């Protein structure tokens, strides 16, 4: 919506814009671009009418359906009558040039939502819902509530056109009702892309009528009473797509090629190179089975599959995966080798490019653009595609320069299958990445340093993923079907909320208007919306405001960060519970590590503990701290010298161990070896390649001191580097084994 056209509807809009600089957007998430209170109040009551312009009847009906359950009123809907008081009016002003933008005016007499399209009107409705009391999100009638809305003028539009969330339904099959529940919460946050990961090695989840075994065989895993799975019928897919479309959400299917296709091969073995019988895996792993790129029957099959998929999904995009292909089978397959020779290709990786280009051509005939993980753009494509950048942000530069659009799905910030913390008691989650806190998600920056201005518009937005492979590791998350338990869905809620709120603001709100402290404050009441709507979420810990050392003790001041909750605590080092003492004022303890505190929403819903260990307490088995490293001390991807003063830590003869422990960052540290100097003379070495990150390999180094001298200077020089960059932090510990 252009800055010229916005605000021209009436003179009042201009008056209200004067106060924008001082305005606070209450607790709306994502934060509007402009919000100005006007001192008036609108009271929603049973006589309020919902009026709509031509073409907006469905959205008017949707608005009424969202307001009716909690209020208990059936709202009258009528076509346009702008002069009527006590009304909510939905209108379109197509003059704006920013997609999905809207203007919202709330006065004591009426409410106007004016979008530049149906999508803009829908987004305005979501802001209006958040301006109502939180109980509006409850599905049951709420008595004795004044349904008041603070008068304001809101002018709003998204920073990015792509605001996405991936649901991995292959590893764990979510029922249609839960998919709709996720769609509803995405809609509240104005997110507009739902990516369904329908195919992976653990299950095929979409009915293809021409190939019924894809679901009868590929849609299930295990035997007997251990057999689990499911799939969406084509009618259910249509239902999901229509439900999402009304809520301004585009559903993009992912049909993986050429890897992560084991269920299809289990159903139809001729699709593989070996044609050997296969079974759908019951534990997560990456299968080596690929579609055979050398057989024409593979492409006949995929063309048939995509024909049915295209008929179900009106989205302009089809996701084709393209990641983690291992070429063992192709290397030994005579059909694939013949194809490679006929095409004059040098290596099997080139066969994947051929595969991708061929599928791209099939989909282009139907007007579809392919989306894939960033691997698909590395070696070149015939036509424009969308690359999802997940592990190396700089790939966006190469992709954009090659003419592709890019979506930032960074594993460092937006992989929600990773836990939020490493606090003891945190939920079971992926461990190949460090924890991704709510603040870290909020700090994600979709812009790429070094990307020229002319390519910036090709960064479409951001995308979060929550892989469900943790759901099939062991039995921790297995539901008990006879009692209709939905443990994995609650687990998904816990990992997703509130991090999806933070990502929504990254995608919607202009970077200059983002502020972590402000977001944290707006979240305070936002947690109550989850409670009212019946969503699970991760309760945040109490916030440490101050710690002051006084008379040998520490005075600790805490803050509750959830509206309506309270803090309970202990000061003897024991784990607090919902019966522990209630925090009312600053607490004095002998040392900070004596205090533990939790946020309590109710007896059954509370946070992990806020607590402080003595520095590096968890590493005491490796000895005492010798030193630390941080990004500034690492040269980068080339080995460089890191010098550590060991004087006083090497304090007698004996065998010593030096261990490097990663604590945070996005890169791991690689160690080539260490050298020990006494009074600047080399006296010992241990040269072997080790590393420390989320996983550590050979990260301990040993040496022996035979001629210790009191007062001697000891230094240790380590040759270190980051694996792909210098963003790594950690501690170095030393231990005398004798």
MIGU-20254 format. One record per residue (C-alpha): residue number from 0; x, y, z. Coordinates in steps of 0.2 Angstrom, whole numbers. Each point is the difference from the previous one (the first is absolute). Layout:
REM residues N
[pt NUM [X Y Z]],
...
This chain:
REM residues 738
[pt 0 [0 0 0]],
[pt 1 [8 16 -5]],
[pt 2 [4 14 12]],
[pt 3 [-9 12 -11]],
[pt 4 [-16 -9 0]],
[pt 5 [0 -6 18]],
[pt 6 [-9 12 11]],
[pt 7 [-11 8 -13]],
[pt 8 [-17 -8 5]],
[pt 9 [-5 14 12]],
[pt 10 [7 16 9]],
[pt 11 [0 -9 16]],
[pt 12 [14 -12 -6]],
[pt 13 [11 15 -2]],
[pt 14 [-3 7 17]],
[pt 15 [3 -17 8]],
[pt 16 [17 -2 -9]],
[pt 17 [7 15 9]],
[pt 18 [2 -11 16]],
[pt 19 [9 -15 -9]],
[pt 20 [17 3 8]],
[pt 21 [-7 -1 18]],
[pt 22 [-12 -15 -4]],
[pt 23 [2 -17 8]],
[pt 24 [-7 -15 -9]],
[pt 25 [-8 -7 16]],
[pt 26 [4 -19 0]],
[pt 27 [-3 -3 -19]],
[pt 28 [12 -13 -8]],
[pt 29 [7 2 -13]],
[pt 30 [2 19 4]],
[pt 31 [-9 11 -12]],
[pt 32 [10 12 -10]],
[pt 33 [-10 15 7]],
[pt 34 [-13 0 14]],
[pt 35 [-8 16 8]],
[pt 36 [-12 0 14]],
[pt 37 [-13 13 0]],
[pt 38 [-7 -1 17]],
[pt 39 [-17 -7 -5]],
[pt 40 [-7 -17 4]],
[pt 41 [-11 -11 -10]],
[pt 42 [-12 -12 9]],
[pt 43 [-4 -16 -9]],
[pt 44 [-18 -6 4]],
[pt 45 [-13 -12 -6]],
[pt 46 [-7 14 -11]],
[pt 47 [16 3 -9]],
[pt 48 [-1 -3 -19]],
[pt 49 [13 -6 -12]],
[pt 50 [-1 9 -17]],
[pt 51 [9 -5 -15]],
[pt 52 [3 6 -18]],
[pt 53 [-2 -10 -15]],
[pt 54 [11 -16 0]],
[pt 55 [3 0 19]],
[pt 56 [-15 -10 6]],
[pt 57 [11 -15 4]],
[pt 58 [12 10 11]],
[pt 59 [-15 9 9]],
[pt 60 [-7 -18 4]],
[pt 61 [18 -5 6]],
[pt 62 [1 15 11]],
[pt 63 [-17 -4 7]],
[pt 64 [5 -18 3]],
[pt 65 [15 5 10]],
[pt 66 [-9 13 11]],
[pt 67 [-16 -10 4]],
[pt 68 [7 -15 10]],
[pt 69 [7 11 15]],
[pt 70 [-13 14 -1]],
[pt 71 [-15 -12 -2]],
[pt 72 [-7 11 -13]],
[pt 73 [-5 -3 -18]],
[pt 74 [5 16 -10]],
[pt 75 [-11 7 -14]],
[pt 76 [9 0 -16]],
[pt 77 [-5 13 -14]],
[pt 78 [6 8 -16]],
[pt 79 [8 17 1]],
[pt 80 [-8 14 10]],
[pt 81 [14 11 5]],
[pt 82 [-11 12 10]],
[pt 83 [-6 -12 12]],
[pt 84 [6 1 18]],
[pt 85 [6 -15 11]],
[pt 86 [7 -9 -15]],
[pt 87 [15 -8 -6]],
[pt 88 [3 4 -18]],
[pt 89 [11 -10 -12]],
[pt 90 [5 9 -16]],
[pt 91 [13 -1 -14]],
[pt 92 [9 15 -7]],
[pt 93 [11 -8 -14]],
[pt 94 [10 16 -3]],
[pt 95 [14 -6 12]],
[pt 96 [16 -8 -7]],
[pt 97 [6 -10 14]],
[pt 98 [-8 -17 1]],
[pt 99 [-10 -5 15]],
[pt 100 [0 17 7]],
[pt 101 [-15 7 10]],
[pt 102 [-6 15 10]],
[pt 103 [-10 -2 16]],
[pt 104 [-10 13 8]],
[pt 105 [-8 -2 17]],
[pt 106 [-11 14 7]],
[pt 107 [-14 0 14]],
[pt 108 [-13 -2 -14]],
[pt 109 [7 -12 -13]],
[pt 110 [15 -10 -6]],
[pt 111 [6 0 -18]],
[pt 112 [12 -12 -8]],
[pt 113 [6 5 -17]],
[pt 114 [12 -11 -9]],
[pt 115 [8 1 -17]],
[pt 116 [-6 -18 -4]],
[pt 117 [-10 -14 9]],
[pt 118 [17 -5 8]],
[pt 119 [2 18 7]],
[pt 120 [-18 -1 8]],
[pt 121 [4 -16 8]],
[pt 122 [16 6 7]],
[pt 123 [-10 15 7]],
[pt 124 [-12 -12 8]],
[pt 125 [14 -9 9]],
[pt 126 [6 16 8]],
[pt 127 [-17 4 5]],
[pt 128 [-2 -17 9]],
[pt 129 [16 4 10]],
[pt 130 [-7 17 5]],
[pt 131 [-14 -9 9]],
[pt 132 [1 -7 17]],
[pt 133 [10 -17 0]],
[pt 134 [-15 -10 4]],
[pt 135 [-6 3 -18]],
[pt 136 [11 -15 -4]],
[pt 137 [-10 -12 11]],
[pt 138 [-12 -12 -9]],
[pt 139 [-13 1 14]],
[pt 140 [-11 14 5]],
[pt 141 [9 12 12]],
[pt 142 [-12 9 12]],
[pt 143 [3 17 9]],
[pt 144 [12 6 -13]],
[pt 145 [0 18 -7]],
[pt 146 [5 -3 -18]],
[pt 147 [8 17 -2]],
[pt 148 [13 5 -13]],
[pt 149 [12 15 2]],
[pt 150 [-3 13 -13]],
[pt 151 [14 1 -12]],
[pt 152 [6 2 -18]],
[pt 153 [11 -13 -7]],
[pt 154 [9 0 -16]],
[pt 155 [9 -16 -4]],
[pt 156 [8 -11 -14]],
[pt 157 [12 -14 0]],
[pt 158 [19 2 -1]],
[pt 159 [1 -16 -10]],
[pt 160 [-12 -9 -11]],
[pt 161 [5 -18 5]],
[pt 162 [-4 -4 19]],
[pt 163 [1 -19 1]],
[pt 164 [-1 -15 11]],
[pt 165 [4 -18 -4]],
[pt 166 [-10 -14 8]],
[pt 167 [9 -17 -2]],
[pt 168 [-14 -12 -2]],
[pt 169 [11 -14 -7]],
[pt 170 [9 -5 16]],
[pt 171 [-16 3 10]],
[pt 172 [-17 0 -7]],
[pt 173 [-11 14 7]],
[pt 174 [-18 -1 -2]],
[pt 175 [-10 13 -10]],
[pt 176 [-7 8 15]],
[pt 177 [18 4 7]],
[pt 178 [5 7 -17]],
[pt 179 [-15 12 1]],
[pt 180 [5 4 17]],
[pt 181 [18 5 -6]],
[pt 182 [-8 10 -14]],
[pt 183 [-11 10 12]],
[pt 184 [16 5 10]],
[pt 185 [10 4 -15]],
[pt 186 [-15 11 -6]],
[pt 187 [0 10 17]],
[pt 188 [18 4 -4]],
[pt 189 [-3 5 -18]],
[pt 190 [11 -14 -6]],
[pt 191 [-5 -6 -18]],
[pt 192 [9 -15 -5]],
[pt 193 [-3 -18 6]],
[pt 194 [13 -12 -6]],
[pt 195 [-6 -18 1]],
[pt 196 [15 -12 1]],
[pt 197 [-10 -15 -7]],
[pt 198 [13 -12 -6]],
[pt 199 [16 -6 9]],
[pt 200 [8 -17 4]],
[pt 201 [-13 -2 15]],
[pt 202 [-16 1 -10]],
[pt 203 [-10 5 -15]],
[pt 204 [-15 11 5]],
[pt 205 [-10 5 -15]],
[pt 206 [-12 -11 -9]],
[pt 207 [4 -3 -19]],
[pt 208 [-14 -9 -8]],
[pt 209 [10 -7 -14]],
[pt 210 [13 -8 12]],
[pt 211 [-10 -6 15]],
[pt 212 [15 -9 8]],
[pt 213 [8 16 3]],
[pt 214 [-12 2 15]],
[pt 215 [-5 -18 4]],
[pt 216 [19 -5 1]],
[pt 217 [9 16 1]],
[pt 218 [-12 9 12]],
[pt 219 [4 -12 15]],
[pt 220 [15 -7 9]],
[pt 221 [2 -14 12]],
[pt 222 [-9 -17 3]],
[pt 223 [-15 -6 10]],
[pt 224 [-4 11 15]],
[pt 225 [15 11 -4]],
[pt 226 [-7 5 -17]],
[pt 227 [-2 19 -1]],
[pt 228 [-3 13 -13]],
[pt 229 [-14 7 -11]],
[pt 230 [-2 12 -15]],
[pt 231 [-11 13 -6]],
[pt 232 [-13 -4 -13]],
[pt 233 [-2 11 -14]],
[pt 234 [-16 7 7]],
[pt 235 [9 4 16]],
[pt 236 [13 9 -9]],
[pt 237 [-13 11 -9]],
[pt 238 [-7 3 17]],
[pt 239 [16 6 7]],
[pt 240 [4 11 -15]],
[pt 241 [-17 8 1]],
[pt 242 [1 3 19]],
[pt 243 [17 8 -2]],
[pt 244 [-4 10 -16]],
[pt 245 [-14 9 10]],
[pt 246 [13 4 13]],
[pt 247 [12 8 -13]],
[pt 248 [12 -15 1]],
[pt 249 [7 -9 -16]],
[pt 250 [3 -18 3]],
[pt 251 [15 -7 -9]],
[pt 252 [3 -19 -2]],
[pt 253 [17 -8 1]],
[pt 254 [3 -15 -11]],
[pt 255 [18 -5 2]],
[pt 256 [12 -4 -14]],
[pt 257 [11 -10 -2]],
[pt 258 [4 -4 18]],
[pt 259 [-11 -3 16]],
[pt 260 [-12 -11 -11]],
[pt 261 [1 -16 9]],
[pt 262 [-19 -2 2]],
[pt 263 [-3 1 -19]],
[pt 264 [14 -12 -3]],
[pt 265 [-7 -12 13]],
[pt 266 [-17 1 -9]],
[pt 267 [7 -1 -18]],
[pt 268 [17 -8 1]],
[pt 269 [3 3 -19]],
[pt 270 [2 18 4]],
[pt 271 [17 -3 7]],
[pt 272 [17 -6 -8]],
[pt 273 [0 -17 8]],
[pt 274 [-18 -4 1]],
[pt 275 [3 -9 16]],
[pt 276 [-14 -1 13]],
[pt 277 [-1 14 13]],
[pt 278 [-9 4 15]],
[pt 279 [-5 17 8]],
[pt 280 [12 4 14]],
[pt 281 [-6 1 18]],
[pt 282 [15 10 6]],
[pt 283 [7 16 -8]],
[pt 284 [14 -2 -12]],
[pt 285 [4 6 -18]],
[pt 286 [-3 -14 -12]],
[pt 287 [13 -3 -14]],
[pt 288 [-14 -5 -12]],
[pt 289 [-3 13 -13]],
[pt 290 [-12 0 -15]],
[pt 291 [9 -7 -15]],
[pt 292 [5 14 -11]],
[pt 293 [4 -11 -14]],
[pt 294 [-18 -8 -3]],
[pt 295 [-13 9 -10]],
[pt 296 [-13 -8 11]],
[pt 297 [6 10 15]],
[pt 298 [-5 16 -9]],
[pt 299 [-16 -7 -6]],
[pt 300 [-4 -4 18]],
[pt 301 [4 17 6]],
[pt 302 [-9 9 -14]],
[pt 303 [-16 -10 5]],
[pt 304 [3 4 19]],
[pt 305 [3 19 -4]],
[pt 306 [-16 0 -11]],
[pt 307 [-11 -5 15]],
[pt 308 [10 11 12]],
[pt 309 [-2 16 -11]],
[pt 310 [-19 -3 -1]],
[pt 311 [-1 0 19]],
[pt 312 [11 15 4]],
[pt 313 [-3 17 -9]],
[pt 314 [16 7 7]],
[pt 315 [12 7 -14]],
[pt 316 [14 -10 9]],
[pt 317 [4 -19 2]],
[pt 318 [14 -4 12]],
[pt 319 [11 -14 -7]],
[pt 320 [13 -2 14]],
[pt 321 [16 -4 -8]],
[pt 322 [11 -2 15]],
[pt 323 [11 -14 8]],
[pt 324 [1 -11 -16]],
[pt 325 [13 -14 1]],
[pt 326 [6 -7 -16]],
[pt 327 [5 -17 4]],
[pt 328 [-14 -8 -9]],
[pt 329 [2 10 -16]],
[pt 330 [19 -3 0]],
[pt 331 [-4 -19 -2]],
[pt 332 [-16 1 -10]],
[pt 333 [2 -4 -19]],
[pt 334 [-15 10 -4]],
[pt 335 [7 16 9]],
[pt 336 [17 -3 -7]],
[pt 337 [-7 -1 -18]],
[pt 338 [-10 16 3]],
[pt 339 [16 8 6]],
[pt 340 [10 -5 -15]],
[pt 341 [-14 5 -12]],
[pt 342 [-1 17 7]],
[pt 343 [19 2 1]],
[pt 344 [0 3 18]],
[pt 345 [15 -1 11]],
[pt 346 [-7 -5 17]],
[pt 347 [-15 -6 9]],
[pt 348 [-4 17 7]],
[pt 349 [-3 6 -17]],
[pt 350 [-13 -14 -2]],
[pt 351 [-10 9 14]],
[pt 352 [1 16 -9]],
[pt 353 [-7 -9 -15]],
[pt 354 [-13 -7 11]],
[pt 355 [-5 16 7]],
[pt 356 [-1 9 -17]],
[pt 357 [-11 -13 -7]],
[pt 358 [-12 1 14]],
[pt 359 [0 19 -1]],
[pt 360 [-5 -1 -18]],
[pt 361 [-14 -12 4]],
[pt 362 [-7 12 14]],
[pt 363 [3 16 -11]],
[pt 364 [-13 -7 -13]],
[pt 365 [-13 2 14]],
[pt 366 [7 18 5]],
[pt 367 [8 -6 16]],
[pt 368 [17 6 7]],
[pt 369 [11 -13 9]],
[pt 370 [6 3 18]],
[pt 371 [14 -10 7]],
[pt 372 [13 0 14]],
[pt 373 [15 11 -5]],
[pt 374 [9 -16 -7]],
[pt 375 [-10 2 -16]],
[pt 376 [7 17 -5]],
[pt 377 [18 -5 3]],
[pt 378 [3 -7 -17]],
[pt 379 [-11 10 -11]],
[pt 380 [-18 -2 -7]],
[pt 381 [-8 3 -16]],
[pt 382 [-14 11 6]],
[pt 383 [-4 11 15]],
[pt 384 [-3 -8 17]],
[pt 385 [-1 4 18]],
[pt 386 [14 -6 11]],
[pt 387 [-3 -3 19]],
[pt 388 [17 5 8]],
[pt 389 [2 -11 16]],
[pt 390 [18 -1 5]],
[pt 391 [11 13 -9]],
[pt 392 [-8 17 -2]],
[pt 393 [13 5 -14]],
[pt 394 [-8 -12 -11]],
[pt 395 [-14 13 -2]],
[pt 396 [13 11 -9]],
[pt 397 [4 -13 -13]],
[pt 398 [-18 -5 -2]],
[pt 399 [-7 18 -2]],
[pt 400 [14 4 -13]],
[pt 401 [-5 -15 -10]],
[pt 402 [-17 7 -1]],
[pt 403 [-9 -11 14]],
[pt 404 [-11 6 14]],
[pt 405 [6 -4 17]],
[pt 406 [-9 -4 17]],
[pt 407 [10 0 16]],
[pt 408 [-3 -16 10]],
[pt 409 [16 1 10]],
[pt 410 [3 -15 11]],
[pt 411 [9 12 12]],
[pt 412 [-16 10 4]],
[pt 413 [-15 -9 -7]],
[pt 414 [1 -19 3]],
[pt 415 [-12 -2 13]],
[pt 416 [3 -19 3]],
[pt 417 [16 7 10]],
[pt 418 [-3 4 18]],
[pt 419 [-1 17 7]],
[pt 420 [12 -3 13]],
[pt 421 [12 -13 8]],
[pt 422 [-7 2 17]],
[pt 423 [-2 -17 9]],
[pt 424 [-18 -6 -3]],
[pt 425 [-2 8 -17]],
[pt 426 [-10 -11 -12]],
[pt 427 [8 -13 -11]],
[pt 428 [5 9 -16]],
[pt 429 [13 0 -15]],
[pt 430 [18 2 6]],
[pt 431 [9 3 -16]],
[pt 432 [-2 19 3]],
[pt 433 [2 10 16]],
[pt 434 [-16 6 8]],
[pt 435 [-10 13 -9]],
[pt 436 [-8 12 13]],
[pt 437 [-14 11 -3]],
[pt 438 [11 15 0]],
[pt 439 [11 -8 -13]],
[pt 440 [-15 -3 -11]],
[pt 441 [-5 18 2]],
[pt 442 [18 6 -5]],
[pt 443 [-1 -9 -17]],
[pt 444 [5 12 -14]],
[pt 445 [-7 -6 -17]],
[pt 446 [12 13 -9]],
[pt 447 [16 -7 -6]],
[pt 448 [16 10 2]],
[pt 449 [9 2 -17]],
[pt 450 [-16 -2 -10]],
[pt 451 [-2 15 -12]],
[pt 452 [-15 11 1]],
[pt 453 [-6 -5 -17]],
[pt 454 [-2 -18 7]],
[pt 455 [-8 4 17]],
[pt 456 [-18 -2 -7]],
[pt 457 [4 -18 -4]],
[pt 458 [1 -4 18]],
[pt 459 [-18 -4 2]],
[pt 460 [-1 -3 19]],
[pt 461 [2 -13 14]],
[pt 462 [-5 -18 3]],
[pt 463 [0 -10 16]],
[pt 464 [2 -19 0]],
[pt 465 [-5 -13 13]],
[pt 466 [6 -17 -5]],
[pt 467 [-9 -14 9]],
[pt 468 [14 -13 0]],
[pt 469 [2 2 19]],
[pt 470 [-18 -8 1]],
[pt 471 [6 -17 -7]],
[pt 472 [16 -1 11]],
[pt 473 [-3 -13 13]],
[pt 474 [-16 0 10]],
[pt 475 [0 17 9]],
[pt 476 [-12 8 -11]],
[pt 477 [-11 -14 -5]],
[pt 478 [-19 3 3]],
[pt 479 [-11 -13 9]],
[pt 480 [-13 -2 -13]],
[pt 481 [-14 -9 10]],
[pt 482 [-1 16 11]],
[pt 483 [1 12 -15]],
[pt 484 [16 8 7]],
[pt 485 [8 13 -11]],
[pt 486 [17 2 8]],
[pt 487 [9 5 -16]],
[pt 488 [-12 14 -4]],
[pt 489 [3 7 17]],
[pt 490 [18 -2 -3]],
[pt 491 [-1 10 -17]],
[pt 492 [-10 14 9]],
[pt 493 [14 1 13]],
[pt 494 [14 2 -13]],
[pt 495 [-10 11 -11]],
[pt 496 [-8 13 12]],
[pt 497 [5 13 3]],
[pt 498 [15 -1 -12]],
[pt 499 [-12 1 -15]],
[pt 500 [-6 17 7]],
[pt 501 [18 6 0]],
[pt 502 [2 -6 -18]],
[pt 503 [-16 8 -5]],
[pt 504 [7 17 5]],
[pt 505 [16 -3 -9]],
[pt 506 [-10 -3 -16]],
[pt 507 [-13 14 2]],
[pt 508 [7 15 10]],
[pt 509 [13 12 -8]],
[pt 510 [17 -3 8]],
[pt 511 [1 18 6]],
[pt 512 [-15 -3 11]],
[pt 513 [5 -16 8]],
[pt 514 [5 0 18]],
[pt 515 [3 -15 10]],
[pt 516 [-4 8 17]],
[pt 517 [-16 6 -7]],
[pt 518 [-4 -17 -8]],
[pt 519 [3 -8 17]],
[pt 520 [-12 12 8]],
[pt 521 [-14 -3 -13]],
[pt 522 [2 -19 3]],
[pt 523 [-4 3 18]],
[pt 524 [-19 -1 -3]],
[pt 525 [2 -9 -16]],
[pt 526 [3 -17 9]],
[pt 527 [-18 2 7]],
[pt 528 [-7 -1 -18]],
[pt 529 [8 -17 -2]],
[pt 530 [-8 -5 16]],
[pt 531 [-17 6 -6]],
[pt 532 [2 -8 -17]],
[pt 533 [5 -17 7]],
[pt 534 [18 0 -7]],
[pt 535 [15 -7 9]],
[pt 536 [15 11 2]],
[pt 537 [17 1 9]],
[pt 538 [-2 10 16]],
[pt 539 [14 12 1]],
[pt 540 [11 1 16]],
[pt 541 [0 14 12]],
[pt 542 [11 15 -6]],
[pt 543 [15 5 11]],
[pt 544 [-1 19 1]],
[pt 545 [14 3 13]],
[pt 546 [13 -9 11]],
[pt 547 [9 11 12]],
[pt 548 [14 -6 12]],
[pt 549 [-4 7 18]],
[pt 550 [9 -6 16]],
[pt 551 [7 -16 -7]],
[pt 552 [-17 -5 -8]],
[pt 553 [-9 3 -16]],
[pt 554 [-17 10 -1]],
[pt 555 [-10 -7 -15]],
[pt 556 [-14 9 -9]],
[pt 557 [-11 -10 -11]],
[pt 558 [-14 4 -12]],
[pt 559 [-15 -10 -6]],
[pt 560 [-2 1 -19]],
[pt 561 [-17 -9 -2]],
[pt 562 [-16 10 4]],
[pt 563 [-10 -8 14]],
[pt 564 [14 -12 5]],
[pt 565 [11 0 15]],
[pt 566 [18 -5 5]],
[pt 567 [4 -14 13]],
[pt 568 [18 -2 6]],
[pt 569 [12 -10 12]],
[pt 570 [16 7 7]],
[pt 571 [8 -17 6]],
[pt 572 [5 -6 -18]],
[pt 573 [-15 -12 -1]],
[pt 574 [-12 -1 -15]],
[pt 575 [-15 12 3]],
[pt 576 [-18 -6 -4]],
[pt 577 [-17 7 0]],
[pt 578 [-1 -1 19]],
[pt 579 [16 10 4]],
[pt 580 [1 17 7]],
[pt 581 [-8 14 -10]],
[pt 582 [12 14 -5]],
[pt 583 [-6 17 6]],
[pt 584 [15 10 2]],
[pt 585 [19 -1 -3]],
[pt 586 [8 -15 8]],
[pt 587 [17 -1 9]],
[pt 588 [11 -15 -2]],
[pt 589 [18 -5 5]],
[pt 590 [4 -3 -19]],
[pt 591 [-9 2 -16]],
[pt 592 [0 -19 -3]],
[pt 593 [-10 -3 16]],
[pt 594 [-16 8 -9]],
[pt 595 [-11 -10 -12]],
[pt 596 [-17 8 -6]],
[pt 597 [-14 -5 -12]],
[pt 598 [-15 9 -8]],
[pt 599 [-16 -8 5]],
[pt 600 [-15 2 -11]],
[pt 601 [-10 -14 9]],
[pt 602 [3 -16 10]],
[pt 603 [3 -9 -16]],
[pt 604 [9 13 -11]],
[pt 605 [16 8 5]],
[pt 606 [17 4 -7]],
[pt 607 [17 -8 2]],
[pt 608 [10 7 14]],
[pt 609 [10 16 -1]],
[pt 610 [17 -4 9]],
[pt 611 [18 4 0]],
[pt 612 [14 -12 2]],
[pt 613 [18 5 5]],
[pt 614 [8 4 -17]],
[pt 615 [4 -16 -10]],
[pt 616 [-7 -11 14]],
[pt 617 [-6 -12 -13]],
[pt 618 [17 -3 -6]],
[pt 619 [9 -3 17]],
[pt 620 [4 -18 -6]],
[pt 621 [12 7 -12]],
[pt 622 [9 10 13]],
[pt 623 [2 19 3]],
[pt 624 [-2 13 -13]],
[pt 625 [16 4 -9]],
[pt 626 [-7 13 -13]],
[pt 627 [-13 4 -12]],
[pt 628 [-3 3 -18]],
[pt 629 [-11 12 -9]],
[pt 630 [-3 5 -18]],
[pt 631 [13 14 1]],
[pt 632 [14 -13 4]],
[pt 633 [-4 -11 -15]],
[pt 634 [8 4 -16]],
[pt 635 [-14 -8 -10]],
[pt 636 [1 -15 -11]],
[pt 637 [19 0 0]],
[pt 638 [10 -7 15]],
[pt 639 [7 13 11]],
[pt 640 [9 1 17]],
[pt 641 [-10 1 16]],
[pt 642 [11 4 15]],
[pt 643 [-5 -5 17]],
[pt 644 [9 5 16]],
[pt 645 [2 -16 11]],
[pt 646 [11 7 13]],
[pt 647 [-7 -5 17]],
[pt 648 [-11 -13 -8]],
[pt 649 [15 -11 -4]],
[pt 650 [6 -1 18]],
[pt 651 [9 -17 2]],
[pt 652 [7 -15 -10]],
[pt 653 [-13 -12 -7]],
[pt 654 [-11 -4 -15]],
[pt 655 [-11 14 -5]],
[pt 656 [-16 0 -11]],
[pt 657 [-6 16 -9]],
[pt 658 [-18 -1 -6]],
[pt 659 [-9 13 -12]],
[pt 660 [-18 1 4]],
[pt 661 [-12 10 -12]],
[pt 662 [-13 10 9]],
[pt 663 [-9 10 -14]],
[pt 664 [1 7 -18]],
[pt 665 [-5 -6 -17]],
[pt 666 [17 -8 -5]],
[pt 667 [10 -14 8]],
[pt 668 [18 2 5]],
[pt 669 [13 -11 -8]],
[pt 670 [17 -3 9]],
[pt 671 [15 -6 -9]],
[pt 672 [11 -2 16]],
[pt 673 [8 8 15]],
[pt 674 [18 5 4]],
[pt 675 [6 3 18]],
[pt 676 [13 12 4]],
[pt 677 [10 3 16]],
[pt 678 [9 16 1]],
[pt 679 [-3 2 -19]],
[pt 680 [8 -17 -3]],
[pt 681 [-10 -14 -9]],
[pt 682 [-1 -15 12]],
[pt 683 [-15 -10 -5]],
[pt 684 [-13 -2 -14]],
[pt 685 [-15 -10 -5]],
[pt 686 [-4 2 -18]],
[pt 687 [-17 -8 -6]],
[pt 688 [-15 7 -8]],
[pt 689 [-15 3 12]],
[pt 690 [-16 10 0]],
[pt 691 [-13 6 11]],
[pt 692 [-18 6 -4]],
[pt 693 [-16 -8 4]],
[pt 694 [10 -16 -1]],
[pt 695 [18 -1 5]],
[pt 696 [13 -11 -8]],
[pt 697 [17 -3 7]],
[pt 698 [-1 17 9]],
[pt 699 [12 -5 15]],
[pt 700 [19 2 -2]],
[pt 701 [13 -8 12]],
[pt 702 [18 4 5]],
[pt 703 [12 -4 14]],
[pt 704 [10 12 11]],
[pt 705 [16 -8 7]],
[pt 706 [10 15 5]],
[pt 707 [-12 12 8]],
[pt 708 [8 16 7]],
[pt 709 [-8 11 13]],
[pt 710 [-2 18 -8]],
[pt 711 [2 -7 -17]],
[pt 712 [-11 8 -14]],
[pt 713 [-11 -12 -9]],
[pt 714 [-9 3 -16]],
[pt 715 [-11 -11 -11]],
[pt 716 [-1 4 -19]],
[pt 717 [-15 -8 -9]],
[pt 718 [-2 0 -19]],
[pt 719 [-19 3 -3]],
[pt 720 [-12 5 -13]],
[pt 721 [-19 1 -2]],
[pt 722 [-8 -13 -12]],
[pt 723 [-9 13 -11]],
[pt 724 [2 16 10]],
[pt 725 [6 7 16]],
[pt 726 [-17 1 10]],
[pt 727 [5 -12 14]],
[pt 728 [2 2 19]],
[pt 729 [7 -12 13]],
[pt 730 [11 -4 15]],
[pt 731 [16 -9 1]],
[pt 732 [3 -10 16]],
[pt 733 [15 -9 7]],
[pt 734 [2 -15 11]],
[pt 735 [15 -9 8]],
[pt 736 [-4 -18 -1]],
[pt 737 [13 -6 13]],
